[in-house]
Amino acid sequence: RRYPAARAAFEAYLRAHPSGEKAPDALLKIGLCHQRMGDGMAARRAYERLRREHPQSVAARLASREDA
């Protein structure tokens, strides 16, 4: 799988557009990539950041399910 490359692309998007329309989705996908790569702590940090920075987003609700 190409999870490391995908994660890097989502992180690059966040650096370029920290408040962008797709920022919540990028954070969710970063967390999912970390999960798929077996790094649960990094996934949890991404989900926590998502819920803190975008608490009303659909992505934050999905992150809560992934992080359960």
Phi and psi in degrees as a GROMACS rama.xvg file:
@    title "Ramachandran Plot"
@    xaxis  label "Phi"
@    yaxis  label "Psi"
@TYPE xy
-112.567  41.4542  ARG-2
-62.542  -41.4347  TYR-3
-60.1625  -41.3733  PRO-4
-67.9031  -39.8931  ALA-5
-64.2656  -45.7184  ALA-6
-58.6993  -43.507  ARG-7
-61.6818  -38.7985  ALA-8
-66.5231  -42.3396  ALA-9
-66.2245  -38.3813  PHE-10
-65.2751  -38.6935  GLU-11
-63.6805  -40.8547  ALA-12
-59.0501  -45.746  TYR-13
-63.8374  -37.4853  LEU-14
-64.2757  -39.409  ARG-15
-78.5156  -31.6509  ALA-16
-137.012  65.3816  HIS-17
-60.1143  -25.618  PRO-18
-113.223  18.8287  SER-19
-65.7427  160.84  GLY-20
-56.3138  -34.2303  GLU-21
-95.7654  6.89778  LYS-22
-57.5414  -44.8606  ALA-23
-60.222  -42.2307  PRO-24
-64.4799  -39.2124  ASP-25
-62.5435  -43.5776  ALA-26
-63.6667  -41.1626  LEU-27
-60.2611  -46.0914  LEU-28
-69.0875  -31.9737  LYS-29
-61.7838  -45.4146  ILE-30
-60.6589  -43.3498  GLY-31
-63.7164  -40.5484  LEU-32
-60.7659  -45.7644  CYS-33
-59.8862  -42.2174  HIS-34
-59.5039  -48.8087  GLN-35
-64.3354  -25.5926  ARG-36
-89.7559  1.42902  MET-37
85.3797  15.4303  GLY-38
-107.218  81.3384  ASP-39
-63.2167  -34.7818  GLY-40
-66.6032  -43.2433  MET-41
-65.9108  -37.7984  ALA-42
-61.3213  -46.1524  ALA-43
-60.9971  -40.4531  ARG-44
-62.3866  -41.4232  ARG-45
-63.9531  -43.5579  ALA-46
-65.4326  -40.6189  TYR-47
-63.7362  -42.1425  GLU-48
-62.0618  -43.4243  ARG-49
-58.6908  -48.4335  LEU-50
-66.4401  -32.7437  ARG-51
-72.9645  -44.7573  ARG-52
-86.1852  -25.493  GLU-53
-138.403  59.0311  HIS-54
-62.8532  -25.3609  PRO-55
-92.9576  1.01265  GLN-56
-79.3738  154.733  SER-57
-61.1132  -39.1025  VAL-58
-59.2034  -37.9347  ALA-59
-64.307  -39.2514  ALA-60
-65.491  -40.6477  ARG-61
-65.4619  -38.6672  LEU-62
-62.196  -37.6616  ALA-63
-62.2797  -35.3981  SER-64
-70.3974  -41.7515  ARG-65
-66.5417  -33.0205  GLU-66
-89.4646  3.48012  ASP-67
